[in-house]
Amino acid sequence: MEIALILLVIAVIFITRSIKVVPQQHAWVIERLGKYHGTLTPGLNILVPFIDKVAYKHVLKEIPLDIASQVCITRDNTQLQVDGILYFQVTDAMRASYGSSNYIVAISQLAQTSLRSVIGKLELDKTFEERDIINAQVVAAIDEAALNWGVKVLRYEIKDLTPPKEILHAMQAQITAEREKRALIAASEGRRQEQINIATGEREAFIARSEGEKQAVINKAQGEAASITAVAQANAHAIELVAAAIRQPGGEQAVQLKVAEKAVEAYGRLAADATTTLIIPSNMGEVSAFIASAMKMAQTTK
């Protein structure tokens, strides 16, 4: 019974040491008699008991790594307190196991030194404006070295840039002055635009008034011209009617009668006026001469 129990225990030990189940997104490095033998992939794997052993276990997921805060000096000799976060991923389990004794510490230290080098090439104002460039340069510097460690650096992000208090006060004063300058410029631009609008309005109003006066004069002239034309046309029509009536039978006699009446009226007015000298022609007995004389008298009176 004891021998069976011992055999059962030995069998359980053999099974536990020979069967390994690797989780998804993990990689286990196997050593056989102290030498690298292979990398176990996710799923069920069989090992040789007491000969093979799991030496290293790696997570293949993306891993965030906080980079400790440090003091960096810019190109214009200004100190900056900088901290960030690095994202990396193990791509080669064998190199991650044997390429570095501690690839996490190596990546962290390399990120700090690379960050100091990149910021040292920039002036203070540029460090705030070009964070994307800083992040890209840090990633490029780390990724080149991390290839030997089986690690892929995905991205680096600066979390905070903190200059000294004196620099902060100076920057705040500069920002305040810049905002006041923009406010003054905006106010002056507003006054300038207001004056332009007023001048433009006055000019347009003057043009509108002059156009109205011009149109009124044109309309008046056109009305007078139309009136003169209408009167002339009426007179012409009346003359045509008179001429047509004269050409009718008895028309000439009617005209002579009308002229005679006007002549009599004219002689009557002249006789009534004591200051007028009246000359009577000698051939008054003839009606035609009298009418002709009367017609001339009527024209003289007019």
C-alpha positions as CSV (number, residue, x, y, z in Angstrom):
1,M,0.0,0.0,0.0
2,E,2.8,2.4,0.8
3,I,4.6,1.5,-2.4
4,A,1.4,2.3,-4.4
5,L,1.1,5.6,-2.6
6,I,4.7,6.5,-3.4
7,L,4.2,5.6,-7.0
8,L,1.1,7.7,-7.2
9,V,2.9,10.7,-5.7
10,I,5.8,10.2,-8.2
11,A,3.3,10.0,-11.1
12,V,1.6,13.2,-10.0
13,I,5.0,14.9,-9.8
14,F,5.9,13.7,-13.2
15,I,2.6,14.8,-14.7
16,T,2.8,18.3,-13.1
17,R,6.4,18.8,-14.3
18,S,5.8,17.5,-17.8
19,I,2.4,19.2,-18.6
20,K,2.4,23.0,-18.8
21,V,-0.6,25.2,-19.9
22,V,0.5,28.6,-21.1
23,P,-2.2,31.4,-21.0
24,Q,-3.0,33.6,-24.0
25,Q,-0.6,36.5,-24.6
26,H,2.1,34.8,-22.5
27,A,5.4,33.2,-23.5
28,W,7.5,30.9,-21.3
29,V,11.2,30.2,-21.9
30,I,12.3,26.6,-21.5
31,E,15.8,25.6,-20.5
32,R,17.1,22.0,-20.9
33,L,19.9,21.2,-18.6
34,G,20.6,24.9,-18.1
35,K,20.6,25.8,-21.8
36,Y,17.9,27.6,-23.8
37,H,15.7,25.0,-25.4
38,G,12.6,26.8,-26.7
39,T,9.7,29.0,-26.0
40,L,6.3,27.7,-25.1
41,T,3.3,29.2,-26.9
42,P,-0.2,29.5,-25.4
43,G,-2.0,26.2,-24.9
44,L,-1.0,22.7,-23.7
45,N,2.7,21.9,-23.8
46,I,4.7,18.7,-22.8
47,L,8.1,18.9,-21.1
48,V,10.6,16.3,-20.1
49,P,10.4,16.1,-16.3
50,F,13.5,17.0,-14.3
51,I,15.4,17.9,-17.6
52,D,13.3,20.8,-18.9
53,K,12.3,23.7,-16.7
54,V,10.4,27.0,-17.1
55,A,13.2,29.6,-16.7
56,Y,11.3,32.8,-17.6
57,K,7.7,33.9,-18.0
58,H,6.9,36.9,-20.1
59,V,3.7,38.8,-20.8
60,L,3.2,39.8,-24.4
61,K,0.6,42.5,-23.7
62,E,1.3,46.2,-24.0
63,I,2.8,47.3,-20.7
64,P,2.7,50.9,-19.4
65,L,5.8,52.0,-17.5
66,D,6.1,55.1,-15.4
67,I,9.3,57.0,-15.9
68,A,10.5,58.7,-12.7
69,S,10.5,62.5,-12.6
70,Q,13.8,64.1,-13.3
71,V,15.4,67.5,-13.9
72,C,16.3,68.4,-17.5
73,I,18.3,71.4,-18.6
74,T,17.1,73.1,-21.8
75,R,19.3,74.7,-24.5
76,D,18.9,78.2,-22.8
77,N,20.0,76.7,-19.4
78,T,16.6,76.5,-17.9
79,Q,15.8,73.6,-15.5
80,L,12.6,71.6,-16.1
81,Q,11.1,68.9,-14.0
82,V,9.9,66.3,-16.4
83,D,8.1,63.0,-15.9
84,G,6.4,60.7,-18.4
85,I,5.0,57.3,-19.2
86,L,6.4,54.7,-21.6
87,Y,4.5,51.9,-23.4
88,F,6.3,48.8,-24.6
89,Q,5.7,45.2,-25.5
90,V,7.8,42.1,-25.4
91,T,8.2,40.7,-28.9
92,D,11.0,38.1,-28.5
93,A,10.8,36.1,-25.3
94,M,14.3,34.6,-25.7
95,R,16.0,38.0,-26.1
96,A,14.0,39.4,-23.3
97,S,15.3,36.6,-21.1
98,Y,19.0,36.7,-22.1
99,G,19.5,40.1,-23.7
100,S,19.4,42.0,-20.4
101,S,19.4,41.1,-16.8
102,N,16.4,43.5,-16.3
103,Y,15.0,45.0,-19.4
104,I,12.4,47.1,-17.5
105,V,15.1,48.9,-15.6
106,A,17.2,49.2,-18.8
107,I,14.3,50.8,-20.7
108,S,13.5,53.1,-17.8
109,Q,17.1,54.4,-17.5
110,L,17.4,54.7,-21.3
111,A,14.2,56.7,-21.5
112,Q,15.5,59.2,-18.8
113,T,18.8,59.7,-20.6
114,S,17.2,60.0,-24.0
115,L,14.7,62.6,-22.6
116,R,17.5,64.7,-21.1
117,S,19.4,64.6,-24.4
118,V,16.4,65.6,-26.5
119,I,15.3,68.5,-24.2
120,G,18.9,69.7,-24.0
121,K,18.7,70.5,-27.7
122,L,15.6,72.7,-27.4
123,E,14.8,76.1,-25.9
124,L,12.3,76.5,-23.1
125,D,9.4,77.7,-25.3
126,K,10.0,74.9,-27.8
127,T,9.7,72.2,-25.1
128,F,6.0,73.3,-24.5
129,E,5.2,73.6,-28.2
130,E,6.9,70.5,-29.6
131,R,5.9,67.7,-27.2
132,D,5.0,65.4,-30.1
133,I,8.5,65.8,-31.5
134,I,10.1,65.1,-28.1
135,N,8.0,62.0,-27.7
136,A,8.9,60.7,-31.2
137,Q,12.6,61.3,-30.7
138,V,12.6,59.5,-27.3
139,V,10.8,56.5,-28.8
140,A,13.2,56.4,-31.7
141,A,16.3,56.5,-29.4
142,I,14.9,53.8,-27.0
143,D,13.5,51.5,-29.7
144,E,16.9,51.2,-31.4
145,A,18.6,49.9,-28.3
146,A,15.6,47.8,-27.1
147,L,15.6,45.6,-30.1
148,N,18.5,43.6,-28.5
149,W,16.3,43.1,-25.5
150,G,13.4,41.6,-27.4
151,V,11.3,44.7,-26.6
152,K,9.3,47.0,-28.9
153,V,8.8,50.5,-27.6
154,L,5.4,51.7,-28.8
155,R,5.2,55.3,-27.6
156,Y,6.3,57.7,-25.0
157,E,4.2,60.5,-23.5
158,I,5.3,63.4,-21.3
159,K,2.9,63.8,-18.5
160,D,4.2,67.0,-17.0
161,L,6.7,69.8,-17.7
162,T,7.3,71.9,-14.6
163,P,9.7,74.9,-14.8
164,P,11.0,76.7,-11.7
165,K,8.6,79.2,-9.9
166,E,10.5,82.2,-11.2
167,I,10.1,81.0,-14.8
168,L,6.4,80.3,-14.1
169,H,5.8,83.9,-12.8
170,A,7.7,85.4,-15.8
171,M,5.7,83.2,-18.2
172,Q,2.4,84.3,-16.5
173,A,3.4,87.9,-16.8
174,Q,4.3,87.5,-20.4
175,I,0.9,85.8,-21.1
176,T,-0.9,88.6,-19.3
177,A,0.9,91.3,-21.3
178,E,0.2,89.4,-24.5
179,R,-3.5,89.2,-23.7
180,E,-3.6,92.9,-22.8
181,K,-1.9,93.7,-26.1
182,R,-4.4,91.6,-28.0
183,A,-7.3,93.3,-26.2
184,L,-5.9,96.8,-27.1
185,I,-5.4,95.7,-30.7
186,A,-8.9,94.3,-30.8
187,A,-10.4,97.5,-29.3
188,S,-8.5,99.7,-31.8
189,E,-9.5,97.5,-34.7
190,G,-13.1,97.8,-33.5
191,R,-12.9,101.7,-33.4
192,R,-11.3,101.7,-36.8
193,Q,-14.0,99.5,-38.3
194,E,-16.6,101.6,-36.7
195,Q,-15.2,104.8,-38.3
196,I,-15.0,102.9,-41.6
197,N,-18.6,101.8,-41.3
198,I,-19.8,105.4,-40.5
199,A,-17.9,106.9,-43.4
200,T,-19.1,104.2,-45.7
201,G,-22.7,104.8,-44.6
202,E,-22.4,108.5,-45.1
203,R,-21.0,108.1,-48.5
204,E,-23.7,105.7,-49.5
205,A,-26.4,108.0,-48.2
206,F,-24.9,111.0,-50.1
207,I,-24.8,108.9,-53.3
208,A,-28.3,107.8,-52.7
209,R,-29.5,111.4,-52.2
210,S,-27.7,112.6,-55.3
211,E,-29.1,109.7,-57.3
212,G,-32.5,110.6,-56.1
213,E,-32.1,114.3,-57.0
214,K,-30.7,113.4,-60.4
215,Q,-33.6,111.1,-61.0
216,A,-36.1,113.8,-59.9
217,V,-34.5,116.3,-62.3
218,I,-34.6,113.7,-65.1
219,N,-38.2,112.9,-64.3
220,K,-39.2,116.7,-64.3
221,A,-37.4,117.3,-67.6
222,Q,-39.0,114.3,-69.1
223,G,-42.4,115.5,-67.9
224,E,-41.9,119.0,-69.3
225,A,-40.7,117.6,-72.6
226,A,-43.8,115.4,-72.7
227,S,-46.0,118.3,-71.9
228,I,-44.4,120.5,-74.6
229,T,-44.7,117.6,-77.0
230,A,-48.4,117.2,-76.2
231,V,-49.2,120.9,-76.6
232,A,-47.3,121.0,-79.9
233,Q,-49.1,117.9,-81.1
234,A,-52.5,119.5,-80.0
235,N,-51.6,122.8,-81.8
236,A,-50.6,120.9,-84.9
237,H,-53.8,118.9,-84.7
238,A,-55.8,122.1,-84.3
239,I,-54.0,123.7,-87.2
240,E,-54.7,120.6,-89.3
241,L,-58.4,120.8,-88.4
242,V,-58.5,124.5,-89.2
243,A,-56.7,124.0,-92.5
244,A,-59.1,121.1,-93.3
245,A,-62.1,123.3,-92.5
246,I,-60.8,126.2,-94.7
247,R,-60.5,123.8,-97.6
248,Q,-64.2,122.9,-97.2
249,P,-66.8,124.9,-99.2
250,G,-67.5,128.2,-97.5
251,G,-64.5,127.9,-95.3
252,E,-62.7,130.9,-96.7
253,Q,-65.7,133.1,-96.2
254,A,-66.0,131.9,-92.6
255,V,-62.4,132.9,-92.0
256,Q,-62.9,136.3,-93.6
257,L,-66.0,136.8,-91.4
258,K,-64.0,135.8,-88.3
259,V,-61.2,138.2,-89.3
260,A,-63.7,140.9,-89.9
261,E,-65.2,140.4,-86.4
262,K,-61.7,140.6,-84.9
263,A,-61.0,143.7,-86.9
264,V,-64.1,145.5,-85.7
265,E,-63.2,144.5,-82.1
266,A,-59.7,145.8,-82.6
267,Y,-60.9,149.1,-84.1
268,G,-63.3,149.5,-81.2
269,R,-60.4,149.0,-78.7
270,L,-58.2,151.5,-80.6
271,A,-61.0,154.1,-80.8
272,A,-61.6,153.8,-77.1
273,D,-57.9,154.5,-76.3
274,A,-57.3,158.3,-76.6
275,T,-53.6,157.9,-76.9
276,T,-53.7,155.7,-80.0
277,T,-53.6,157.3,-83.5
278,L,-56.0,155.6,-85.9
279,I,-55.2,155.5,-89.6
280,I,-58.0,154.5,-91.9
281,P,-57.1,153.4,-95.4
282,S,-58.8,155.2,-98.4
283,N,-60.3,152.1,-99.9
284,M,-62.6,151.2,-97.0
285,G,-65.4,150.7,-99.5
286,E,-64.0,147.5,-100.7
287,V,-64.7,144.7,-98.4
288,S,-61.6,142.7,-99.3
289,A,-59.3,145.6,-98.7
290,F,-61.1,146.4,-95.5
291,I,-60.7,142.8,-94.3
292,A,-57.0,142.8,-95.3
293,S,-56.6,146.1,-93.5
294,A,-58.4,144.7,-90.5
295,M,-56.2,141.6,-90.5
296,K,-53.1,143.7,-90.5
297,M,-54.6,145.9,-87.7
298,A,-55.3,142.8,-85.7
299,Q,-51.7,141.7,-86.1
300,T,-50.5,145.2,-85.0
301,T,-52.7,145.1,-82.0
302,K,-51.3,141.7,-81.0
